[in-house]
C-alpha cells in the first residue's frame, strides 16, 4: 500500500459519494471484491430466472401429462407418444417404468407376478427421479454458496479498505470528517454489495428448494401409483 497516494486523494476529496465514484476511487483490492460480488449477483439472478422458468414449465407439463395418464387411455399408446422419448421429468419416469415393464413382460413370462419385476421397475423409476432432480437442482449449490459467503467477501473488502484508509489518515495526521468519510464510504460499499448479492441468493435458494422438494414428491408419488398399476397388470397376466 502507498499511503502517500492515498493521502493525496484524501487530502483533496471530491465530495462525490455517488456509487460510481465510490467504486472508481476505491483501492484495487476493494474494486476486485466489488467486481466479483457484482458478477456473482448477476449470475444469481440468471439462475433464479432459469429455475423459476424451468419449474413452471415442468409443473405445467406434468399436469398435462397426468391428465392424459388418468384419462383412461392406453398406456402403450401414451408410452409410444411420450414415454419413449420423454421431454420432461414425469414422462421420463413413466417411460423408465414402462420400458422396464415391457422388457420384463418379454423375458419373465409367467414370473411377472413375482417381486423381482416390481423391484426392477421401482429401481428404474428411482434412478430416473434422481437423475431428473439432479438436472433441476443444478447450480443450487452456487446460490447457497453466494448466500453464505457473499457477506464475508464483502466484509473482507470493507476491512481492507478501512485499513488502507486509516494508513493514509495516519500519514496525513488529519482526522477531519470530510477527509475520512470518502475512504470509509468506499470500504463500506463493498459490504453493501456483498449483502445485495447474498440476500436474494438466500431467499431464492429457500423458495426454489421448497418448490423442488414439492416437485420431487410429485414425481415419487406418481412413481408409486404407477408402480402399483403395473404390479396389478402383472398379476392379471399370471
C-alpha positions as CSV (number, residue, x, y, z in Angstrom):
1,X,0.0,0.0,0.0
2,X,1.2,3.5,-0.8
3,X,-0.1,5.9,1.9
4,X,1.3,8.9,0.0
5,X,-1.0,8.3,-2.9
6,X,-4.0,7.7,-0.7
7,X,-3.1,10.6,1.5
8,X,-3.1,12.9,-1.6
9,X,-6.5,11.6,-2.6
10,X,-8.0,12.1,0.9
11,X,-6.4,15.5,1.2
12,X,-8.4,16.7,-1.8
13,X,-11.8,14.9,-1.5
14,X,-14.1,15.4,-4.5
15,X,-17.2,15.4,-2.3
16,X,-18.8,13.0,-4.7
17,X,-20.2,10.0,-2.9
18,X,-22.1,8.5,-5.8
19,X,-21.9,4.7,-6.3
20,X,-19.8,5.1,-9.4
21,X,-17.4,7.5,-7.7
22,X,-17.1,5.2,-4.7
23,X,-16.2,2.3,-7.0
24,X,-13.6,4.2,-9.1
25,X,-12.0,5.8,-6.0
26,X,-11.7,2.5,-4.2
27,X,-8.4,0.6,-3.7
28,X,-7.7,-2.1,-6.3
29,X,-8.3,-4.9,-3.9
30,X,-11.7,-3.5,-2.9
31,X,-12.5,-3.0,-6.6
32,X,-11.8,-6.6,-7.3
33,X,-14.1,-7.6,-4.4
34,X,-16.8,-5.4,-5.7
35,X,-16.5,-6.8,-9.3
36,X,-16.6,-10.3,-8.1
37,X,-19.7,-9.7,-6.0
38,X,-21.4,-7.9,-8.8
39,X,-20.7,-10.8,-11.1
40,X,-22.0,-13.2,-8.5
41,X,-25.1,-11.2,-8.1
42,X,-25.8,-11.1,-11.9
43,X,-25.3,-14.9,-12.0
44,X,-27.6,-15.4,-9.1
45,X,-30.4,-13.6,-10.9
46,X,-29.7,-15.6,-14.0
47,X,-30.0,-18.8,-12.1
48,X,-33.2,-17.6,-10.3
49,X,-34.8,-16.8,-13.7
50,X,-33.8,-20.1,-15.2
51,X,-35.0,-22.1,-12.2
52,X,-38.4,-20.3,-11.9
53,X,-39.0,-20.7,-15.6
54,X,-38.0,-24.4,-15.5
55,X,-40.2,-25.2,-12.5
56,X,-43.2,-23.5,-14.1
57,X,-42.6,-25.5,-17.3
58,X,-42.2,-28.9,-15.7
59,X,-45.2,-28.4,-13.4
60,X,-47.3,-27.4,-16.4
61,X,-46.1,-30.3,-18.5
62,X,-46.6,-32.7,-15.5
63,X,-50.2,-31.5,-15.0
64,X,-50.9,-32.0,-18.7
65,X,-49.3,-35.5,-18.7
66,X,-51.1,-36.6,-15.6
67,X,-54.4,-35.6,-17.1
68,X,-53.7,-37.7,-20.2
69,X,-52.4,-40.6,-18.0
70,X,-55.5,-40.7,-15.8
71,X,-57.9,-40.2,-18.7
72,X,-58.2,-44.0,-19.2
73,X,-56.4,-44.2,-22.5
74,X,-53.9,-46.9,-23.5
75,X,-50.7,-46.8,-21.6
76,X,-48.9,-48.4,-24.6
77,X,-50.1,-45.5,-26.8
78,X,-49.0,-43.0,-24.2
79,X,-45.6,-44.6,-24.0
80,X,-45.2,-44.6,-27.8
81,X,-46.2,-40.9,-27.9
82,X,-44.3,-39.5,-24.9
83,X,-42.6,-42.1,-22.8
84,X,-40.2,-43.5,-25.4
85,X,-38.6,-40.0,-26.0
86,X,-39.5,-38.1,-22.8
87,X,-39.3,-34.3,-22.9
88,X,-40.0,-33.6,-19.2
89,X,-39.3,-35.4,-15.9
90,X,-42.6,-37.1,-15.3
91,X,-42.7,-38.5,-18.8
92,X,-39.2,-39.8,-18.2
93,X,-40.3,-41.6,-15.0
94,X,-43.3,-43.1,-16.9
95,X,-41.0,-44.1,-19.8
96,X,-38.5,-45.8,-17.5
97,X,-41.2,-47.8,-15.8
98,X,-42.9,-48.8,-19.0
99,X,-39.7,-49.7,-20.7
100,X,-38.7,-52.0,-17.8
101,X,-42.2,-53.5,-17.7
102,X,-42.1,-54.2,-21.4
103,X,-38.7,-55.9,-21.2
104,X,-39.8,-57.9,-18.2
105,X,-43.0,-59.0,-20.0
106,X,-41.0,-60.4,-22.8
107,X,-38.4,-62.3,-20.7
108,X,-40.2,-63.1,-17.5
109,X,-43.3,-64.8,-18.8
110,X,-45.2,-66.5,-16.0
111,X,-42.9,-64.9,-13.4
112,X,-44.4,-61.5,-13.9
113,X,-46.2,-61.6,-10.5
114,X,-43.0,-62.1,-8.6
115,X,-41.4,-59.3,-6.6
116,X,-38.3,-59.2,-8.7
117,X,-40.1,-57.5,-11.6
118,X,-41.7,-54.9,-9.3
119,X,-38.3,-54.3,-7.8
120,X,-36.7,-53.7,-11.2
121,X,-39.5,-51.3,-12.1
122,X,-39.1,-49.4,-8.8
123,X,-35.3,-49.2,-9.3
124,X,-35.7,-47.8,-12.8
125,X,-38.1,-45.2,-11.6
126,X,-36.0,-44.2,-8.6
127,X,-32.9,-43.8,-10.8
128,X,-34.9,-41.7,-13.2
129,X,-36.3,-39.5,-10.4
130,X,-32.8,-39.0,-9.0
131,X,-31.4,-38.1,-12.4
132,X,-34.2,-35.7,-13.3
133,X,-34.0,-33.9,-9.9
134,X,-30.2,-33.6,-10.3
135,X,-30.8,-31.8,-13.6
136,X,-33.3,-29.4,-12.0
137,X,-31.1,-28.8,-8.9
138,X,-28.1,-27.8,-11.0
139,X,-26.5,-24.5,-9.7
140,X,-28.4,-24.6,-6.4
141,X,-25.1,-25.1,-4.6
142,X,-23.9,-21.8,-6.2
143,X,-27.0,-20.0,-4.7
144,X,-26.3,-21.5,-1.3
145,X,-22.6,-20.5,-1.5
146,X,-23.2,-16.9,-2.5
147,X,-25.8,-16.6,0.2
148,X,-23.5,-17.9,2.9
149,X,-20.1,-16.4,1.9
150,X,-21.2,-13.2,0.0
151,X,-21.4,-11.0,3.1
152,X,-18.0,-12.3,4.3
153,X,-16.3,-11.5,1.0
154,X,-17.9,-8.0,1.2
155,X,-16.6,-7.7,4.7
156,X,-13.1,-8.6,3.6
157,X,-13.3,-5.7,1.1
158,X,-14.5,-3.4,3.8
159,X,-11.8,-4.4,6.3
160,X,-9.1,-4.0,3.6
161,X,-10.5,-0.6,2.5
162,X,-10.7,0.7,6.1
163,X,-7.1,-0.5,6.8
164,X,-6.0,1.3,3.7
165,X,-7.8,4.5,4.6
166,X,-6.5,4.5,8.2
167,X,-2.9,4.1,6.9
168,X,-3.4,7.2,4.7
169,X,-5.1,9.1,7.5
170,X,-2.2,8.3,9.9
171,X,0.3,9.6,7.3
172,X,-1.7,12.8,6.9
173,X,-2.2,13.4,10.6
174,X,-5.7,14.6,9.7
175,X,-8.9,13.1,11.1
176,X,-11.3,15.7,9.7
177,X,-14.6,14.0,8.7
178,X,-14.5,15.4,5.2
179,X,-11.2,13.6,4.8
180,X,-12.1,10.4,6.4
181,X,-15.7,9.9,5.0
182,X,-14.8,9.1,1.4
183,X,-12.4,6.3,2.2
184,X,-14.7,4.8,4.8
185,X,-17.7,5.0,2.4
186,X,-15.7,3.2,-0.3
187,X,-14.9,0.4,2.1
188,X,-18.5,0.0,3.4
189,X,-19.7,0.0,-0.2
190,X,-18.1,-3.5,-0.5
191,X,-20.2,-4.9,2.3
192,X,-23.3,-3.4,0.8
193,X,-22.6,-5.1,-2.5
194,X,-22.0,-8.4,-0.6
195,X,-25.4,-8.1,1.0
196,X,-27.0,-7.2,-2.3
197,X,-25.6,-10.5,-3.7
198,X,-26.3,-12.6,-0.7
199,X,-29.8,-11.7,0.4
200,X,-31.5,-12.5,-3.0
201,X,-29.4,-15.7,-3.1
202,X,-30.6,-16.9,0.3
203,X,-34.3,-16.0,-0.4
204,X,-34.2,-17.6,-3.8
205,X,-32.5,-20.8,-2.5
206,X,-35.1,-21.3,0.2
207,X,-38.0,-20.7,-2.2
208,X,-36.6,-22.8,-5.1
209,X,-35.5,-25.6,-2.7
210,X,-39.1,-25.8,-1.4
211,X,-40.5,-25.9,-4.9
212,X,-38.0,-28.6,-6.0
213,X,-38.9,-30.6,-2.9
214,X,-42.6,-30.5,-3.8
215,X,-41.9,-31.5,-7.4
216,X,-39.7,-34.4,-6.2
217,X,-42.6,-35.6,-4.1
218,X,-44.8,-35.3,-7.1
219,X,-42.5,-37.5,-9.1
220,X,-42.2,-40.0,-6.4
221,X,-45.9,-40.1,-5.8
222,X,-46.6,-40.7,-9.4
223,X,-44.0,-43.5,-9.5
224,X,-45.6,-45.2,-6.5
225,X,-49.0,-45.1,-8.1
226,X,-47.8,-46.2,-11.5
227,X,-45.8,-49.0,-10.0
228,X,-48.9,-50.3,-8.3
229,X,-50.8,-50.2,-11.6
230,X,-48.1,-52.2,-13.3
231,X,-48.0,-54.6,-10.5
232,X,-51.7,-55.3,-10.8
233,X,-51.4,-55.7,-14.5
234,X,-48.5,-58.2,-14.0
235,X,-50.7,-60.2,-11.6
236,X,-53.5,-60.3,-14.1
237,X,-51.2,-61.8,-16.7
238,X,-50.3,-64.8,-14.5
